[in-house]
Amino acid sequence: MAATHLVAKALLFDSNDTFLALTRGDDHPRLAGLYDLPGGGVNKGEEPGEALIREIKEETGLSLTLQDVRVLYATTHLINGRSWPTLLYVARIDERQPVVKLSYEHKAYEWAPLSRLADVEPQIAPTYRKALEYIRDNDILADIA
């Protein structure tokens, strides 16, 4: 049986409908130098939404509440024999391109148009492409205003 590790990531939009794309540091232990979304691992006993809010604060300095986030998409990836269940959340910051205070895990950030979503974490890009289709097909951005 594969070991599991629950991950909570966010498509974090600004008031201009661009999303926050992070770039992992060159010495990051997994996928160094590649694009990333804010979020990360859920600790034992921690609720995924709370973990997401904690990770966003740690990685970006931005503060959200549980009322600000909602699950958009769920999937599981098998990477090197290990199961990585992932909850992809969606949230909006009521500012245009707020300044991000990066943690040691990331070296850069940008507020990117949705068309760039497929560039984020290439090994799980199919999940993000499906999420992007879902966002477009269901007018999700209007729903999180």
HELIX and SHEET records of a PDB file:
HELIX    1   1 PRO A   48  THR A   60  1                                  13    
HELIX    2   2 LEU A   66  ASP A   68  5                                   3    
HELIX    3   3 LEU A  114  ASP A  119  5                                   6    
HELIX    4   4 PRO A  122  ILE A  124  5                                   3    
HELIX    5   5 ALA A  125  ASP A  137  1                                  13    
HELIX    6   6 ILE A  140  ASP A  143  1                                   4    
SHEET    1   A 4 GLY A  39  GLY A  41  0                                        
SHEET    2   A 4 VAL A   7  PHE A  13 -1                                        
SHEET    3   A 4 ARG A  82  ARG A  92  1                                        
SHEET    4   A 4 VAL A  69  ILE A  79 -1                                        
SHEET    1   B 3 TYR A  35  ASP A  36  0                                        
SHEET    2   B 3 PHE A  19  ARG A  24 -1                                        
SHEET    3   B 3 HIS A 106  ALA A 112 -1                                        
END                                                                             
